[in-house]
Amino acid sequence: MAINALVESFNGLCKTELIHRKGPWRNVEHVEWATLNYVD
């Protein structure tokens, strides 16, 4: 249960801080690279 909450929290932050703020995106590859950089 606790891990699921952690993952949901990360997904929400990622969407807020990266996906919605830095978009629009050209394609899926750009989103993948941005996500890798965000996690790093």
C-alpha positions as CSV (number, residue, x, y, z in Angstrom):
1,M,0.0,0.0,0.0
2,A,2.7,2.5,0.9
3,I,4.7,1.9,-2.3
4,N,1.6,2.6,-4.4
5,A,1.1,5.9,-2.6
6,L,4.7,6.8,-3.3
7,V,4.4,6.0,-7.0
8,E,1.1,8.0,-7.3
9,S,2.8,10.9,-5.6
10,F,5.7,10.8,-8.0
11,N,3.4,10.5,-11.0
12,G,1.5,13.6,-9.9
13,L,4.7,15.6,-9.3
14,C,6.1,14.5,-12.7
15,K,2.9,15.5,-14.5
16,T,2.8,18.9,-12.7
17,E,6.5,19.8,-12.9
18,L,7.4,18.3,-16.2
19,I,4.7,17.2,-18.5
20,H,2.3,20.1,-18.2
21,R,4.9,22.8,-17.5
22,K,7.4,22.0,-20.3
23,G,4.9,20.8,-23.1
24,P,3.7,20.7,-25.7
25,W,5.8,17.7,-26.8
26,R,6.8,16.7,-30.3
27,N,6.6,13.0,-29.8
28,V,7.0,10.2,-27.2
29,E,10.8,10.2,-27.5
30,H,11.0,13.8,-26.3
31,V,8.9,12.9,-23.3
32,E,11.0,9.8,-22.5
33,W,14.2,11.9,-22.6
34,A,12.8,14.6,-20.4
35,T,11.5,12.0,-17.9
36,L,15.0,10.4,-17.7
37,N,16.5,13.9,-17.0
38,Y,13.8,14.7,-14.5
39,V,14.5,11.5,-12.6
40,D,18.2,11.9,-12.7
